[in-house]
Amino acid sequence: MALLRRALVVAAAAAVSLTGQVPTADAQEPPADRVHVSQPILLSDMSLPWIEGLDRWVSLSWTSQADLDDFSVTVVPSSADVAVAYEDPSLGHAELVGGSELSANEIDATMFFLDPGADAGEAFDLELIVSWRLDGELQTGTQTIHVEQRTPGDGPFLLLTDSARVPALGDGARNWVSLSFLGLRDDIRDFSVSVQGELPVYYPQRSFTSLHHDAVLMEDERDVARFWLDPSNIEPGDYELDIVVTYTIDGDGPQQLHAPLHVLVD
């Protein structure tokens, strides 16, 4: 259960609509004027950096512009040496943490356990087969997440998010971007994150953001920091932001780490 609670803060940061709708036998295509509101929106990055030798729970956050029922996600790896497990193995798929319903404008998460084997390769894909009902009609869609395995390196922590996609969800919508961090040693404290670049960035607190749990990152701990963008004030296009992490370690500091973040606004 502790792993599940920690996995809840792993939602990564981009947002994309499902594509490639594949109806099942009793599924029906929604009317053309409702397609844009009938599909779930994945609020997670399409690329998932992974540390070699690591197995852990992965959390994917979802939202929708319509009330959806019987929501589930089945994960199919492209490599036979990648194992996937669910909280309830008897179901064969992941359900929402809050139940089977995804209400309009609600954010909820699905979780699965991912264990790449030694022969999984440096990169592999995860196909997400998503199923839901809209007004009683069964709908399905697919989405692909690309996983790249990395070696830990010599730094005190890793920033596991290097790109984000921000869709327009309506005027004034807060499109949250989540930056995922993994601690590689103990006693990383006073952890704060600011974002520099040409986009207007908003924080949940003051002029910076911090980790979800607290301002301390321990070895093997995974946590996220969030900021949000208002796409109604941004021209569509590709942008590069500079992520600035300030921290102390073993009482020394403050120290800073800079990392790029690619943002697609569409």
C-alpha positions in Angstrom: 0.0 0.0 0.0 2.9 2.4 0.7 4.1 1.8 -2.9 0.6 2.6 -4.1 0.4 5.8 -2.2 3.8 6.9 -3.5 2.8 6.0 -7.0 0.0 8.5 -6.8 2.5 11.4 -7.0 4.1 10.0 -10.1 1.7 11.6 -12.7 3.9 13.0 -15.3 3.3 16.2 -17.0 2.0 16.3 -20.6 -1.6 16.1 -21.8 -2.8 14.4 -25.0 -6.1 13.2 -26.3 -6.5 9.5 -27.2 -6.1 8.7 -30.8 -6.7 5.7 -33.1 -10.2 4.9 -31.7 -10.8 1.2 -32.2 -14.4 0.2 -31.5 -15.1 -3.2 -30.0 -17.9 -5.5 -31.1 -20.6 -3.5 -29.3 -18.9 -0.1 -29.4 -20.4 2.7 -31.4 -18.7 5.8 -33.0 -19.8 9.0 -31.2 -21.4 11.7 -33.4 -18.8 13.9 -35.2 -19.7 17.0 -33.1 -19.0 15.1 -29.8 -15.7 13.5 -30.6 -13.7 16.3 -29.0 -15.5 15.9 -25.7 -16.1 12.1 -25.7 -12.5 10.9 -25.3 -10.4 10.8 -22.1 -7.3 13.0 -22.0 -4.1 11.5 -20.7 -2.3 14.0 -18.4 1.1 12.2 -18.5 4.2 12.5 -20.6 4.4 10.4 -23.8 8.0 9.6 -23.0 8.9 7.7 -19.7 12.5 7.7 -18.7 13.4 4.6 -16.7 16.4 3.6 -14.6 17.9 0.3 -15.5 17.2 -2.4 -13.0 14.2 -0.6 -11.5 10.8 -2.0 -11.0 8.0 0.2 -9.6 4.4 1.3 -9.8 3.6 3.8 -12.6 0.7 6.2 -12.2 -1.1 7.8 -15.2 -3.4 10.7 -14.6 -6.6 11.3 -16.7 -9.2 13.9 -17.2 -12.2 14.3 -19.5 -14.7 16.9 -20.7 -17.6 14.5 -20.3 -18.9 12.0 -17.7 -17.3 8.6 -18.5 -18.3 5.2 -16.9 -16.6 1.8 -16.7 -13.1 3.3 -17.3 -10.2 0.9 -17.5 -6.7 0.8 -19.0 -4.9 -2.3 -20.3 -1.1 -2.0 -20.8 0.6 -4.0 -23.6 4.4 -3.9 -23.8 6.2 -4.1 -27.1 8.9 -6.3 -25.5 8.0 -9.8 -24.3 10.6 -9.3 -21.5 8.6 -6.5 -19.9 6.2 -7.6 -17.1 3.1 -5.7 -16.3 0.9 -6.3 -13.2 -2.2 -4.6 -11.7 -3.5 -3.9 -8.2 -6.2 -6.6 -8.8 -4.6 -9.3 -10.9 -8.0 -11.0 -11.5 -9.2 -8.0 -13.6 -6.4 -8.0 -16.2 -6.5 -4.2 -16.4 -6.1 -1.0 -14.3 -9.1 0.9 -12.9 -9.2 4.4 -11.6 -8.1 5.0 -8.0 -11.4 6.7 -7.3 -13.6 4.1 -8.9 -14.9 3.3 -12.4 -16.3 6.7 -13.2 -14.4 9.7 -14.5 -16.6 12.8 -14.1 -16.2 15.8 -16.4 -13.2 18.0 -15.4 -12.2 15.5 -12.7 -8.6 14.3 -12.5 -8.0 10.7 -11.5 -5.3 8.1 -11.9 -4.7 4.5 -13.0 -1.7 2.5 -11.8 0.2 -0.5 -13.0 3.4 -2.2 -11.9 6.2 -2.3 -14.5 9.2 -4.6 -14.4 11.5 -4.5 -17.4 13.7 -7.7 -17.7 17.3 -7.9 -18.6 16.4 -8.4 -22.3 13.9 -5.6 -22.5 16.3 -3.4 -24.5 17.3 0.2 -24.1 13.9 1.3 -25.2 10.4 -0.2 -25.6 6.8 1.0 -26.0 3.7 0.6 -23.9 0.4 0.5 -25.7 -2.5 1.7 -23.6 -5.8 0.2 -24.5 -8.4 2.4 -22.9 -12.1 1.5 -22.5 -15.0 3.6 -21.3 -18.7 4.2 -21.7 -20.3 7.4 -22.8 -24.1 7.6 -22.3 -24.0 3.8 -22.1 -22.1 3.3 -25.4 -18.8 1.4 -25.2 -15.8 3.3 -26.6 -12.2 2.3 -26.9 -9.0 4.1 -27.8 -5.3 3.6 -27.9 -2.2 5.6 -26.8 1.5 4.7 -26.9 4.1 5.7 -24.3 7.7 5.4 -25.2 10.1 4.1 -22.4 13.9 4.7 -22.5 16.1 3.1 -20.0 18.9 5.2 -18.4 21.9 4.6 -16.1 21.7 6.6 -12.9 24.8 8.7 -13.3 26.8 10.4 -10.5 24.4 13.3 -9.5 22.4 13.4 -6.3 19.1 13.0 -8.1 17.6 12.6 -11.6 14.9 14.8 -13.3 12.9 12.1 -15.2 10.8 14.5 -17.2 12.3 16.1 -20.3 9.2 17.0 -22.4 5.5 18.0 -21.9 2.5 18.6 -24.1 -0.1 21.2 -23.2 -3.5 21.1 -25.0 -6.2 23.8 -24.9 -8.8 22.7 -22.4 -10.7 26.0 -22.5 -10.2 29.6 -21.5 -8.5 29.9 -18.2 -7.9 26.1 -17.8 -5.0 25.3 -15.6 -2.9 22.8 -17.5 -0.6 21.4 -14.9 2.9 20.2 -15.8 4.5 17.7 -13.4 8.3 17.2 -13.1 9.3 13.8 -11.8 12.4 13.4 -9.6 14.2 10.4 -8.3 16.6 10.7 -5.4 20.0 8.9 -5.8 21.4 9.7 -2.3 20.1 10.8 1.1 19.8 14.2 2.7 18.8 16.3 -0.3 17.0 19.2 1.4 15.5 22.7 0.8 14.4 21.4 -2.6 12.8 24.1 -4.8 12.1 24.4 -8.5 11.7 27.5 -10.7 11.1 27.6 -14.5 12.8 30.1 -16.8 11.9 30.8 -20.4 9.6 32.6 -22.8 6.3 31.1 -21.4 4.3 32.6 -18.5 4.6 30.1 -15.7 2.4 29.9 -12.6 3.2 28.2 -9.3 1.0 26.8 -6.6 3.0 28.7 -4.0 5.1 32.0 -4.1 7.5 32.4 -7.0 8.7 28.8 -7.1 7.3 25.3 -6.6 8.6 22.4 -4.5 8.1 18.7 -4.1 4.6 17.3 -3.5 5.5 15.4 -0.3 7.9 17.9 1.3 11.2 19.7 0.5 13.3 16.6 1.2 14.3 14.0 -1.4 15.8 10.8 -0.1 17.6 7.9 -1.9 15.2 5.9 -4.0 12.4 8.3 -3.3 10.3 9.5 -6.2 8.4 12.7 -6.0 7.0 15.4 -8.3 7.0 19.2 -8.5 4.2 21.0 -10.4 3.6 24.3 -12.2 0.8 25.3 -14.6 0.4 27.1 -17.9 -2.6 28.9 -19.4 -2.6 27.9 -23.1 -5.2 30.6 -23.9 -2.4 33.1 -23.5 0.2 31.2 -25.5 0.7 30.8 -29.3 0.7 27.2 -30.4 4.2 25.9 -31.1 7.4 24.4 -29.6 9.1 26.0 -26.6 12.2 25.3 -24.6 12.2 26.0 -20.8 15.0 26.0 -18.3 14.3 24.0 -15.1 16.3 25.4 -12.2 16.5 23.1 -9.1 17.9 24.6 -6.0 18.8 22.3 -3.0 21.3 21.6 -0.2 23.0 18.4 0.5 24.7 17.3 3.7 24.2 20.8 4.9 26.2 22.4 2.1 24.7 24.8 -0.3 22.6 26.0 -1.8 23.5 24.3 -5.0 21.7 24.5 -8.4 21.0 22.2 -11.3 19.8 23.3 -14.7 17.9 21.0 -17.1 16.0 21.6 -20.3 12.3 21.0 -20.8 10.7 20.9 -24.2 7.0 22.0 -24.2 4.6 21.5 -27.1 1.5 23.8 -27.0 -1.3 22.8 -29.3 
